[in-house]
Amino acid sequence: MKTSDLISALAADAGTPPARPGPALAAGLVLSAAAAAAAFFLWLHPRPDVAQAAGTARFLFKFAETLLIAGAAGLAAVAIGRPGASSAAAIRAAFVAGGVLLVAVAAELVTTAPGQWLSRLVGHNALFCLVMTPALSAAPLAILLTALRRMAPASPARLGFAAGVLAGAIGATFYALHCPDDSPLFLAVWYVAAILGVGGAGAAIGTRVLRW
Amino acid sequence: MIERTNDWNELMQAAGGGDEAAYRRLLSELAGFLRAVLRRRAAGLGLAAAELEDVLQETLLAIHLKRGTWAPDQPVAPWVAAIARNKMVDALRRRGRRVTAPIEDFADTLAAPEPAEELSSREAARLLAVLSGRQRQVVEALTVEGEDVKAVAGRLNISEGAVRVALHRGLAALSAAYRSIRE
Protein backbone atom coordinates (compact mmCIF):
# COMPACT_ATOMS: atom_id res chain seq x y z
CA MET A 1 0.00 0.00 0.00
CA LYS A 2 1.35 3.42 -0.91
CA THR A 3 1.13 6.08 1.71
CA SER A 4 -0.41 8.54 -0.74
CA ASP A 5 -3.18 6.02 -1.48
CA LEU A 6 -3.82 5.58 2.23
CA ILE A 7 -4.05 9.36 2.52
CA SER A 8 -6.64 9.42 -0.28
CA ALA A 9 -8.70 6.82 1.56
CA LEU A 10 -8.45 8.73 4.84
CA ALA A 11 -9.42 11.97 3.09
CA ALA A 12 -12.44 10.22 1.56
CA ASP A 13 -13.55 9.51 5.13
CA ALA A 14 -13.32 13.21 6.12
CA GLY A 15 -17.11 13.39 6.16
CA THR A 16 -17.32 11.14 9.21
CA PRO A 17 -17.38 13.54 12.16
CA PRO A 18 -14.40 13.17 14.52
CA ALA A 19 -15.18 11.14 17.64
CA ARG A 20 -14.73 13.87 20.23
CA PRO A 21 -13.92 12.62 23.72
CA GLY A 22 -15.08 15.82 25.50
CA PRO A 23 -18.83 15.43 24.97
CA ALA A 24 -18.52 11.67 25.57
CA LEU A 25 -16.79 12.31 28.88
CA ALA A 26 -19.39 14.94 29.88
CA ALA A 27 -22.22 12.54 29.09
CA GLY A 28 -20.32 9.81 30.94
CA LEU A 29 -20.08 11.99 34.05
CA VAL A 30 -23.83 12.70 34.05
CA LEU A 31 -24.62 9.01 33.54
CA SER A 32 -22.10 8.01 36.21
CA ALA A 33 -23.67 10.31 38.78
CA ALA A 34 -27.13 8.98 37.88
CA ALA A 35 -25.93 5.36 38.13
CA ALA A 36 -24.24 5.96 41.48
CA ALA A 37 -27.38 7.74 42.77
CA ALA A 38 -29.56 4.83 41.65
CA ALA A 39 -27.29 2.30 43.36
CA PHE A 40 -27.20 4.46 46.49
CA PHE A 41 -30.98 4.59 46.85
CA LEU A 42 -31.26 0.90 45.99
CA TRP A 43 -28.71 -0.35 48.53
CA LEU A 44 -28.32 2.48 51.05
CA HIS A 45 -30.08 5.59 52.31
CA PRO A 46 -29.00 8.94 53.71
CA ARG A 47 -28.11 8.67 57.39
CA PRO A 48 -31.03 9.48 59.75
CA ASP A 49 -29.52 12.73 61.03
CA VAL A 50 -28.56 14.02 57.58
CA ALA A 51 -30.42 17.34 57.97
CA GLN A 52 -28.60 18.06 61.20
CA ALA A 53 -25.24 16.88 59.83
CA ALA A 54 -25.60 19.18 56.84
CA GLY A 55 -24.92 22.07 59.16
CA THR A 56 -21.56 20.74 60.34
CA ALA A 57 -18.23 21.54 58.73
CA ARG A 58 -16.87 17.99 58.97
CA PHE A 59 -19.84 16.50 57.09
CA LEU A 60 -19.69 19.14 54.36
CA PHE A 61 -15.94 18.75 54.04
CA LYS A 62 -16.36 15.12 52.97
CA PHE A 63 -18.18 16.28 49.85
CA ALA A 64 -15.75 19.09 49.17
CA GLU A 65 -12.84 16.65 49.31
CA THR A 66 -14.38 13.87 47.22
CA LEU A 67 -15.39 16.44 44.59
CA LEU A 68 -11.87 17.92 44.59
CA ILE A 69 -10.49 14.43 44.00
CA ALA A 70 -13.03 13.87 41.23
CA GLY A 71 -12.04 17.17 39.62
CA ALA A 72 -8.33 16.34 39.74
CA ALA A 73 -8.96 12.87 38.30
CA GLY A 74 -11.12 14.31 35.53
CA LEU A 75 -8.43 16.81 34.55
CA ALA A 76 -5.85 14.02 34.69
CA ALA A 77 -7.96 11.84 32.39
CA VAL A 78 -8.19 14.65 29.84
CA ALA A 79 -4.44 15.37 30.06
CA ILE A 80 -3.44 11.70 29.77
CA GLY A 81 -5.95 10.93 27.08
CA ARG A 82 -5.07 13.71 24.66
CA PRO A 83 -1.71 13.39 22.87
CA GLY A 84 0.59 16.32 23.52
CA ALA A 85 -1.76 17.87 26.08
CA SER A 86 -0.33 19.71 29.08
CA SER A 87 -0.71 18.02 32.45
CA ALA A 88 -0.02 21.20 34.45
CA ALA A 89 -3.64 21.84 35.42
CA ALA A 90 -4.15 18.23 36.48
CA ILE A 91 -1.00 18.26 38.63
CA ARG A 92 -2.08 21.52 40.27
CA ALA A 93 -5.53 20.11 40.98
CA ALA A 94 -4.02 16.95 42.48
CA PHE A 95 -1.84 19.06 44.78
CA VAL A 96 -4.88 21.13 45.81
CA ALA A 97 -6.93 17.99 46.59
CA GLY A 98 -4.04 16.46 48.55
CA GLY A 99 -3.09 19.72 50.27
CA VAL A 100 -6.63 20.52 51.38
CA LEU A 101 -6.95 17.04 52.85
CA LEU A 102 -3.66 17.41 54.73
CA VAL A 103 -4.76 20.77 56.12
CA ALA A 104 -8.06 19.25 57.25
CA VAL A 105 -6.25 16.37 58.93
CA ALA A 106 -3.93 18.83 60.69
CA ALA A 107 -6.91 20.92 61.80
CA GLU A 108 -8.63 17.80 63.17
CA LEU A 109 -5.51 16.83 65.11
CA VAL A 110 -5.25 20.33 66.57
CA THR A 111 -8.91 20.67 67.54
CA THR A 112 -9.48 17.22 69.04
CA ALA A 113 -7.90 15.57 72.07
CA PRO A 114 -5.22 12.97 71.27
CA GLY A 115 -7.33 10.39 73.11
CA GLN A 116 -10.01 10.70 70.40
CA TRP A 117 -7.73 10.36 67.42
CA LEU A 118 -7.76 6.58 67.18
CA SER A 119 -11.52 6.19 67.59
CA ARG A 120 -12.13 8.86 64.96
CA LEU A 121 -9.72 7.22 62.57
CA VAL A 122 -11.17 3.74 63.06
CA GLY A 123 -14.72 5.08 62.86
CA HIS A 124 -17.90 3.00 63.05
CA ASN A 125 -17.61 0.75 60.07
CA ALA A 126 -14.51 1.14 57.96
CA LEU A 127 -14.97 -2.22 56.27
CA PHE A 128 -18.44 -1.20 55.07
CA CYS A 129 -16.89 1.93 53.56
CA LEU A 130 -14.26 -0.18 51.81
CA VAL A 131 -16.96 -2.42 50.33
CA MET A 132 -19.73 0.07 49.53
CA THR A 133 -17.63 2.80 47.96
CA PRO A 134 -16.29 0.47 45.25
CA ALA A 135 -19.77 -1.05 44.88
CA LEU A 136 -21.26 2.38 44.20
CA SER A 137 -18.34 3.11 41.83
CA ALA A 138 -18.62 -0.01 39.67
CA ALA A 139 -21.21 1.29 37.20
CA PRO A 140 -19.56 4.74 36.98
CA LEU A 141 -16.23 3.02 36.21
CA ALA A 142 -17.76 0.98 33.40
CA ILE A 143 -19.45 4.08 31.96
CA LEU A 144 -16.33 6.26 32.19
CA LEU A 145 -14.04 3.62 30.67
CA THR A 146 -16.46 3.32 27.76
CA ALA A 147 -16.50 7.10 27.24
CA LEU A 148 -12.70 7.29 27.46
CA ARG A 149 -12.21 4.80 24.65
CA ARG A 150 -12.32 7.83 22.37
CA MET A 151 -9.08 9.06 23.95
CA ALA A 152 -5.56 8.26 22.72
CA PRO A 153 -3.44 7.75 25.86
CA ALA A 154 0.29 7.06 25.80
CA SER A 155 -0.40 4.82 28.78
CA PRO A 156 -3.79 3.06 28.85
CA ALA A 157 -3.09 1.93 32.42
CA ARG A 158 -2.64 5.50 33.61
CA LEU A 159 -5.80 6.66 31.89
CA GLY A 160 -7.61 3.70 33.45
CA PHE A 161 -6.26 4.71 36.86
CA ALA A 162 -7.54 8.27 36.42
CA ALA A 163 -10.93 6.89 35.35
CA GLY A 164 -10.96 4.63 38.41
CA VAL A 165 -10.12 7.45 40.81
CA LEU A 166 -12.84 9.58 39.20
CA ALA A 167 -15.38 6.75 39.50
CA GLY A 168 -14.25 6.06 43.06
CA ALA A 169 -14.65 9.72 44.00
CA ILE A 170 -18.17 9.75 42.54
CA GLY A 171 -19.03 6.62 44.51
CA ALA A 172 -17.49 8.09 47.67
CA THR A 173 -19.49 11.31 47.27
CA PHE A 174 -22.70 9.30 47.50
CA TYR A 175 -21.40 6.98 50.20
CA ALA A 176 -20.60 10.08 52.29
CA LEU A 177 -24.36 10.75 52.58
CA HIS A 178 -24.79 7.43 54.36
CA CYS A 179 -21.53 7.23 56.29
CA PRO A 180 -21.75 8.21 59.98
CA ASP A 181 -18.03 9.03 60.18
CA ASP A 182 -17.18 12.63 59.37
CA SER A 183 -13.64 12.99 60.71
CA PRO A 184 -10.97 14.01 58.15
CA LEU A 185 -8.88 11.27 59.77
CA PHE A 186 -11.42 8.68 58.65
CA LEU A 187 -11.66 10.31 55.24
CA ALA A 188 -7.89 10.40 54.73
CA VAL A 189 -7.53 6.68 55.44
CA TRP A 190 -10.64 4.78 54.40
CA TYR A 191 -12.18 6.95 51.71
CA VAL A 192 -8.80 7.45 50.10
CA ALA A 193 -8.04 3.72 50.31
CA ALA A 194 -11.39 2.85 48.70
CA ILE A 195 -10.92 5.43 45.94
CA LEU A 196 -7.38 4.25 45.21
CA GLY A 197 -8.68 0.68 45.12
CA VAL A 198 -11.15 1.63 42.41
CA GLY A 199 -8.26 3.44 40.70
CA GLY A 200 -6.26 0.20 40.71
CA ALA A 201 -9.19 -1.68 39.19
CA GLY A 202 -9.49 1.04 36.54
CA ALA A 203 -5.79 0.69 35.71
CA ALA A 204 -6.08 -3.09 35.36
CA ILE A 205 -9.14 -2.88 33.11
CA GLY A 206 -7.89 0.18 31.25
CA THR A 207 -4.73 -1.65 30.21
CA ARG A 208 -6.97 -3.88 28.14
CA VAL A 209 -9.86 -1.70 27.01
CA LEU A 210 -8.18 1.69 26.45
CA ARG A 211 -5.56 0.53 23.95
CA TRP A 212 -5.90 2.09 20.52
CA MET B 1 7.65 27.08 11.40
CA ILE B 2 5.16 29.23 13.28
CA GLU B 3 3.41 30.02 10.03
CA ARG B 4 3.23 26.37 9.12
CA THR B 5 1.80 25.48 12.52
CA ASN B 6 -0.98 28.01 12.06
CA ASP B 7 -1.62 26.55 8.61
CA TRP B 8 -1.99 23.08 10.04
CA ASN B 9 -4.38 24.31 12.70
CA GLU B 10 -6.52 25.92 10.03
CA LEU B 11 -6.43 22.83 7.83
CA MET B 12 -7.29 20.68 10.84
CA GLN B 13 -10.28 22.89 11.64
CA ALA B 14 -11.46 22.72 8.03
CA ALA B 15 -10.96 18.95 7.96
CA GLY B 16 -13.02 18.59 11.13
CA GLY B 17 -15.85 20.29 9.25
CA GLY B 18 -15.60 17.66 6.49
CA ASP B 19 -13.43 19.57 3.97
CA GLU B 20 -11.88 16.69 2.04
CA ALA B 21 -9.36 18.74 0.04
CA ALA B 22 -8.04 20.51 3.14
CA TYR B 23 -7.78 17.18 4.92
CA ARG B 24 -5.87 15.58 2.05
CA ARG B 25 -3.41 18.49 1.95
CA LEU B 26 -2.96 18.34 5.72
CA LEU B 27 -2.32 14.59 5.76
CA SER B 28 0.19 14.88 2.90
CA GLU B 29 2.11 17.58 4.73
CA LEU B 30 1.94 15.67 8.00
CA ALA B 31 3.23 12.54 6.25
CA GLY B 32 6.34 14.43 5.16
CA PHE B 33 6.83 15.89 8.60
CA LEU B 34 6.31 12.52 10.30
CA ARG B 35 8.65 10.73 7.92
CA ALA B 36 11.42 13.06 9.07
CA VAL B 37 10.45 12.64 12.71
CA LEU B 38 10.36 8.85 12.48
CA ARG B 39 13.52 8.62 10.41
CA ARG B 40 15.49 10.53 12.98
CA ARG B 41 14.20 8.33 15.78
CA ALA B 42 14.60 5.10 13.81
CA ALA B 43 18.25 5.64 12.89
CA GLY B 44 19.50 4.33 16.23
CA LEU B 45 16.91 1.58 16.48
CA GLY B 46 17.65 -0.36 13.35
CA LEU B 47 14.30 0.10 11.66
CA ALA B 48 14.44 -0.34 7.90
CA ALA B 49 12.92 2.25 5.57
CA ALA B 50 9.97 0.01 4.66
CA GLU B 51 9.26 -0.63 8.33
CA LEU B 52 9.35 3.10 8.87
CA GLU B 53 6.70 3.54 6.22
CA ASP B 54 4.62 0.91 8.05
CA VAL B 55 4.83 2.94 11.24
CA LEU B 56 4.00 6.10 9.30
CA GLN B 57 0.91 4.47 7.82
CA GLU B 58 -0.23 3.21 11.20
CA THR B 59 0.35 6.70 12.59
CA LEU B 60 -1.70 8.34 9.83
CA LEU B 61 -4.51 5.89 10.46
CA ALA B 62 -4.37 6.67 14.20
CA ILE B 63 -4.34 10.40 13.49
CA HIS B 64 -7.44 9.94 11.40
CA LEU B 65 -9.38 7.82 13.87
CA LYS B 66 -8.28 9.85 16.90
CA ARG B 67 -8.54 13.33 15.39
CA GLY B 68 -11.31 14.07 17.89
CA THR B 69 -8.65 14.21 20.62
CA TRP B 70 -7.10 17.28 19.01
CA ALA B 71 -8.32 20.54 20.55
CA PRO B 72 -8.45 23.70 18.42
CA ASP B 73 -6.36 25.58 21.00
CA GLN B 74 -3.57 23.01 20.66
CA PRO B 75 -0.76 23.14 18.04
CA VAL B 76 -1.03 20.25 15.58
CA ALA B 77 2.69 19.32 15.40
CA PRO B 78 3.19 18.19 19.02
CA TRP B 79 -0.14 16.35 18.85
CA VAL B 80 0.86 14.30 15.79
CA ALA B 81 4.40 13.83 17.16
CA ALA B 82 2.96 12.33 20.36
CA ILE B 83 0.80 9.93 18.33
CA ALA B 84 3.80 8.98 16.16
CA ARG B 85 5.88 8.32 19.24
CA ASN B 86 3.21 5.95 20.56
CA LYS B 87 2.95 4.09 17.28
CA MET B 88 6.71 3.76 17.01
CA VAL B 89 6.92 2.31 20.51
CA ASP B 90 4.12 -0.10 19.55
CA ALA B 91 5.90 -1.11 16.36
CA LEU B 92 9.17 -1.78 18.16
CA ARG B 93 7.41 -3.72 20.89
CA ARG B 94 5.80 -5.80 18.19
CA ARG B 95 9.29 -6.68 17.04
CA GLY B 96 10.18 -7.69 20.56
CA ARG B 97 12.27 -4.67 21.43
CA ARG B 98 11.38 -2.62 24.45
CA VAL B 99 12.10 1.05 24.13
CA THR B 100 11.28 4.22 25.86
CA ALA B 101 11.34 6.98 23.30
CA PRO B 102 11.64 10.34 25.00
CA ILE B 103 9.26 12.93 23.65
CA GLU B 104 12.04 15.53 23.54
CA ASP B 105 13.55 13.75 20.56
CA PHE B 106 10.39 14.48 18.65
CA ALA B 107 10.26 18.07 19.78
CA ASP B 108 13.79 18.57 18.38
CA THR B 109 12.64 17.39 15.01
CA LEU B 110 9.81 19.90 14.73
CA ALA B 111 11.99 22.36 12.86
CA ALA B 112 13.72 19.81 10.63
CA PRO B 113 13.09 19.85 6.86
CA GLU B 114 11.07 16.91 5.61
CA PRO B 115 12.37 14.57 2.94
CA ALA B 116 9.88 13.66 0.25
CA GLU B 117 10.09 9.95 -0.31
CA GLU B 118 7.60 7.20 -0.30
CA LEU B 119 8.10 3.50 -0.22
CA SER B 120 5.24 1.09 -0.53
CA SER B 121 4.87 -1.05 2.53
CA ARG B 122 3.70 -4.53 3.29
CA GLU B 123 2.20 -4.46 6.74
CA ALA B 124 -0.98 -2.54 5.99
CA ALA B 125 -1.57 -4.50 2.79
CA ARG B 126 -1.15 -7.77 4.68
CA LEU B 127 -3.53 -6.60 7.41
CA LEU B 128 -6.23 -5.86 4.85
CA ALA B 129 -6.69 -9.63 4.69
CA VAL B 130 -8.43 -9.62 8.07
CA LEU B 131 -11.20 -7.28 6.91
CA SER B 132 -14.54 -8.76 5.99
CA GLY B 133 -15.94 -8.79 2.44
CA ARG B 134 -17.42 -5.40 1.64
CA GLN B 135 -15.06 -3.45 3.93
CA ARG B 136 -12.08 -5.16 2.39
CA GLN B 137 -13.29 -4.52 -1.16
CA VAL B 138 -13.82 -0.85 -0.46
CA VAL B 139 -10.63 -0.18 1.52
CA GLU B 140 -8.54 -2.12 -0.97
CA ALA B 141 -10.06 -0.30 -3.92
CA LEU B 142 -9.40 3.09 -2.35
CA THR B 143 -5.92 2.38 -1.01
CA VAL B 144 -4.13 -0.31 -2.97
CA GLU B 145 -5.85 0.35 -6.28
CA GLY B 146 -6.20 4.10 -5.79
CA GLU B 147 -9.82 4.35 -6.99
CA ASP B 148 -12.10 7.15 -5.80
CA VAL B 149 -15.39 6.77 -3.94
CA LYS B 150 -17.50 7.39 -7.02
CA ALA B 151 -15.70 4.76 -9.09
CA VAL B 152 -15.93 2.19 -6.31
CA ALA B 153 -19.66 2.88 -5.88
CA GLY B 154 -20.20 2.42 -9.60
CA ARG B 155 -18.16 -0.76 -9.84
CA LEU B 156 -19.71 -2.43 -6.78
CA ASN B 157 -23.14 -1.09 -7.71
CA ILE B 158 -23.78 0.45 -4.28
CA SER B 159 -24.39 4.04 -3.18
CA GLU B 160 -21.54 6.42 -2.38
CA GLY B 161 -22.92 6.62 1.15
CA ALA B 162 -22.59 2.85 1.50
CA VAL B 163 -19.00 3.07 0.22
CA ARG B 164 -18.21 5.70 2.85
CA VAL B 165 -19.77 3.68 5.65
CA ALA B 166 -17.82 0.57 4.61
CA LEU B 167 -14.67 2.70 4.33
CA HIS B 168 -15.02 4.13 7.82
CA ARG B 169 -15.72 0.74 9.37
CA GLY B 170 -12.91 -0.81 7.36
CA LEU B 171 -10.41 1.80 8.57
CA ALA B 172 -11.46 1.20 12.19
CA ALA B 173 -11.09 -2.57 11.62
CA LEU B 174 -7.66 -2.02 10.10
CA SER B 175 -6.61 -0.13 13.21
CA ALA B 176 -7.93 -2.97 15.38
CA ALA B 177 -5.90 -5.40 13.27
CA TYR B 178 -2.71 -3.46 14.03
CA ARG B 179 -3.64 -3.71 17.69
CA SER B 180 -4.19 -7.45 17.57
CA ILE B 181 -0.80 -8.24 16.01
CA ARG B 182 0.75 -6.34 18.88
CA GLU B 183 -0.46 -8.98 21.34
Interface residues (C-beta under 8 A of the other chain):
Chain A: M1 K2 T3 S4 D5 L6 I7 S8 A9 L10 A11 A12 D13 A14 G15 T16 P17 P18 A19 R20 P21 G81 R82 P83 G84 A85 R150 M151 A152 A154 R211 W212
Chain B: A15 G16 G18 D19 E20 A21 Y23 R24 L27 S28 A31 E53 L56 Q57 L60 L61 A62 H64 L65 K66 R67 G68 T69 W70 A71 Q74 P75 P78 W79 V80 A81 A82 I83 R85 N86 E118 S120 S121 A124 A125 L128 V139 L142 T143 V144 E145 G146 D148 V149 R164 L167 H168 L171 S175 R179
